[in-house]
Amino acid sequence: MNVTLPDGSPLELPDGATALDAAQAIGPRLAKATVAARVNDKLVDTFHVLKAGDSVALITATSPEGTDVMRHTASHVMAQAILRLFPGSKYSIGPTIEGGFYYDLLFPQAVAETDLARIEQEMARIVKEDLAVARYELPADEALAVFGSGDGGRSPAGLPTGLDQPFKVELIEDLVSRAQAEGGPVPTISVYTQGEFTDLCRGPHLPSTGKLGAFKLTSIAGAYWRGDEHNAMLTRIYGTAFAARGELEAYLTQLELARQRDHRRIGRDLDLFSFHEEGPGFPFFHPKGMRLWNAMIDYWRAEHVIAGYEEISTPMILRRELWERSGHWENYKDNMYFTTIDEQAYAVKPMNCPGGLLVYKNRRRSYRDLPLRMAELGRVHRHELSGVLHGLFRVRYFTQDDAHIFCTPEQLEDEVLGVLRFMLHIYAAFGFSDVKIELSTRPAKSIGSGEMWAKAESALSHVLDAEGTDYQLNPGDGAFYGPKIDFHIRDVMGRTWQCGTIQVDFAMPERLDISYTGADNEEHRPVMIHRAMLGSIERFMGILLEHYGGNLPTWLAPEQVLVLPVSDRHAEYAREVRDALFAAGARVALDDRSESLGKRIRDGQLQKVPYLLIVGDREVEGRTVSVRERGQELGSLPLVEFTARLLAEVAERRLPAVEDSNASEPAAGAGPAAG
């Protein structure tokens, strides 16, 4: 029989040949490197049997798909090692994720970080055993017998039964129930084995455990089964794997760098913000944190004025009926908080868009009013499970830098283009010039007609294509009310963060019945563009802190200048310097403690203050300051000259150099949906 290779050339193989046989037919080196195959655009194991006419692409361990297969097998090897070390453990799911994998398990006893080394050692033994990996397709009842709590024995396929794994049983029962509800046939269940370990899994996997490359278990955490706080709390163990030891070591170096730059530690050390048990998931900003906050917001506001936006503010609590009309109740109520006022049901807003629609609807609008660009720094609340809260990155309230643009259909593409360029301009000012763009289309759960969605998706793709923008298509991941363009910024550690979004919405203007009077004196529906730029101000602050390691650009630094008198007799002049800089608009502090000058200099550097000004006898006499910029001696400057230099740096929003770590760590997380 013949199969077709990616370049279109045929490859002749005997009947019954596998994907691995195809690799061996090409060459022994390729066969050794192959870990999976893509057959007719479906990822399969190397032992998958080919048919005449199949399209075959071989996957090696060093490719992204090969790395994913390796990490998937690593999660199984980890679960197998855990069952050997902790008999009676119940295993649930073990997927690959960005940068690695995890497995959620219910242990019969407490486990800690110190147990990870033992698990790694057992994993190494399993790799050395080079256990063959096999796949079985089972009827649902046989799969239930394998993972159920029977007396043991063998299934018709020869697999052990009575494994007593209730989480696997629940997953199989859900598959059966879903198929029955949809009126379709009950699916067969794919199961993988390696040695004594059996797991429910769709695969594919490495052909044997001996193919697993370099691996490392990185952390341990708690996670509710299926993300539901009413379910059992499981132990989640994270790890990663790479084809080569050098790749793993580079990745672990990146993890250590990320740990050192953890915004939670920086926020504590610089006294920017804190979290308290009285309000889990609700950050408390300190005076220095508010200085950083206000520097970000002042710039945001000034740029929006230039871009033609008007700022509005809408209530935090609105009646349930509004959320039902907008579609949020049906699609988002599980993430909302509720209250009752005067025996009426209200909801705390998770998004700002319904309020913006009411502002638009407050008076009659003409086509001459459009485009109408309304920006809002709206405080929103979303219910997040306690197990996923993470510093400023995952909170229960945040400030979204929203904007809603109302325009005619003819204005739509120009407005989207304007927002696209505005986004890139703002990111560059904060030091992010490497931006990845995705176009996400209609999801399974959505509102609005197919015609609306087609128009919206066409407008977004046309703008991106006309601008010559590189972007990735992300099918089925749009907002429930419209398709979107998402912006992912890359930080100094190579991680990407989804922050900004542009969403085109034909549906919500119709649901809330808004219109404008056209040139024909008839009523027409406007198009609504939902747009968030930084996404969450709190989250973006955390990204900035980690990107710069706390050494923020001077225009953002909570304290830009720290004045240090050498001794008490220099304190009066030091106060004059502080007051003059303060009057000029600088964020300046004075450290005249009785500590040694060396200690005060070290403390200033630990506080990441861009400029330290030391004043002693020579400076008092010459009315100068001795300048240290981020640890570098710049010598003495007249105070007037330094002040002019500082103000120019702030006005130009100059960016400090940041060390590029050339990290390969992938996406760090998606930002909040705009509203």
C-alpha positions, 0 to 999 in steps of 0.5 A: 500500500501507499501512504502520502508524506507531507511533501506530497511524495508517496511511501510504499509500505506493507499492509498492516504497517504502523506509523513507526514502520513508516519512520523506519522505512525512511531511515533509522535516525528518524525512527529513533526520534519519532514519538507520534504521528499525525495521520489524516490530521489526527495525532496518533501513537507510533503503533497506529496501523496505517491504511492505504491512502493515509496522509502521514506526518511523523512527529519527533520529540523536539517538535512542539507536538512531540514535546506535548506527547512526552509531557503527557506520558510524563504525567502517566509515569508520575501517577504510576510512581505515586501509586507505587509509593502511596498505594490507595491513591485515587487519580483523576486527570493528568493533562499537559499544560503550557510549559509542562503537566500536572496530575490531580490525586487524592492521597491516603496521607498528607504529602508535601514538597519534600515528597517530590524527590522520592516521586522523581526517583521512582519515575526514574526507575519506571523510565529505566524499566522501559515499559511498553505503552499499549492502547485499548478501545473498550466498551463503556461497561468494560471500562467501568469494570476496569476502573470500578470497585469490583473484586478484581480479575480480568476484563475481556481485553485482558486488563485488570478490573476493580482498580477502584478509581472513582474519578475515572468512573465518574468521567466514563459515566459522564461520557455515557450520559452525554451521548445518551442525552444527545441521542447518539451511540455510546462511545468506546473508551480509550485506555492506556497501560504501561506495566501495572499502571492503567489509565483512562486517556485519549492519548497519544503517548510515547511508545515506551516509558524509556523514551521519556526525556529529562523531567522535573517535578516543580511544585505542589498545590491544592485543586478542587475536583473539576474546579468545583469548591463543593467537590473533594480537594485534591493534591495537584503535582506539577512537573515538566519534561523536555527531550534534552537535559539542557532544555530542562536546565534552561527552563528551571533557570527561568523558573528560578528567575520568575520566582525571584521576580514574583510580584507578590514578593516585590509588592511586599518588599516595596510596600506596594500592596497586601492581602488579608484573610478578611478579604481573600482575593481582594488586594489592599493597595498601600500609599506606594502602590497607589503612586504606581497605580496613579502613574499608570492611570494618569498616562492612560487618561491622557492618551485616551483624551488624545485618542478621542475618548470620553470617560464615564463611570457606571454603577457597581450594582445593577438589577438582575433584569438588566443582566438577563437582557444583556445575556450575562445571566445566561452565560456568566451567572456562575461567576457573579455575586448577588444581593437584594435591595428593596426585595429586588434582585441585583447583581454586582457587575462582572463586566461594564458593558450593560452600564455603558449601553444605558449611558448610550441609551440615555438620549437619542443619538444621531449618525452625527454623534458616531463614532462615540468612544466611551472609556471607563475604569470600571471596578468589576467583581467575579467569583473565583475559587479560592484555589486559583487566587494568585496575587494580582494575577487572579483576584475577585475584584479588579479595575478594567480599563474598558471602552465601548465604541458605538459606530455605524457599520460603515465606520466599524473597520476604521474604528477597529484599526484605530484601536489596533494601533492604539493598543500597540502604542500603549504597550510600547510605552510600558516596554512591551514591543513583542505582541502576539495577536489572535483572532477568536471566532464564534464559541459553541455558547453564544448569542446573536444570529449567524449573519451577525457573527459572519459580519463581525468576524469578516470585519476583524479579519479584514482589518488584520489582513489589510494592516499586514498584521501577523495573527493566529486563528483561534476557532471557537474561543470568541466572547459569547456576544462576539468575535475578538482580537486578543493581544498577548504581550511578551515579558523579559522572561519570555512569557506571554500575557493576554491583556488587551482585547477588541470585540465586535458585538452586533447582538447586545445593541439589539438585545438592549434595543439601542439605535441611532437616527441615520441620514435617511431619518430612519432608526438603525442599530449601531455596532458596539466594540468592546475594548480593554487595553491593559485588561485589569489594572491590577494584573497589569501592575503585577506583570510590570513588576515581574517584567522589570523585577521591581526596577520600574521606569522612572516615570512609573516608580513609586519613589523616583528620588531618595535624598540622603544627607551624609550627616545631620549637618547636611539635613537642612540642605537635603530638605531643600533638595527634597522640597525643590524636587517635590515642587517640580513634580517629582515623587521624592523622599528623604532618608535622614535616619541616624543609620550609616550612609552605607546602610541607607544607600543599600536600603534605597537600592533594595527599594528600587529607587531609580535615583539616590542623591547624596549630599555632603559638605561639597554638595552643600557648598556648591549647591549640587547633588551627588547622583547614583542612578540604579547603582551607577555613580554619575558624579555631582550635578547642579540641582537645577540640571538634575531636576531638568534631566529627571523631568525630561526622562519622565516626560519622555517615558524613557525605559530602563534596559532590562536583561532579556532572558531568552526564555522559552516558557510559554503563555502565562495566562489569559486576561479578563474578558472585556465587557 
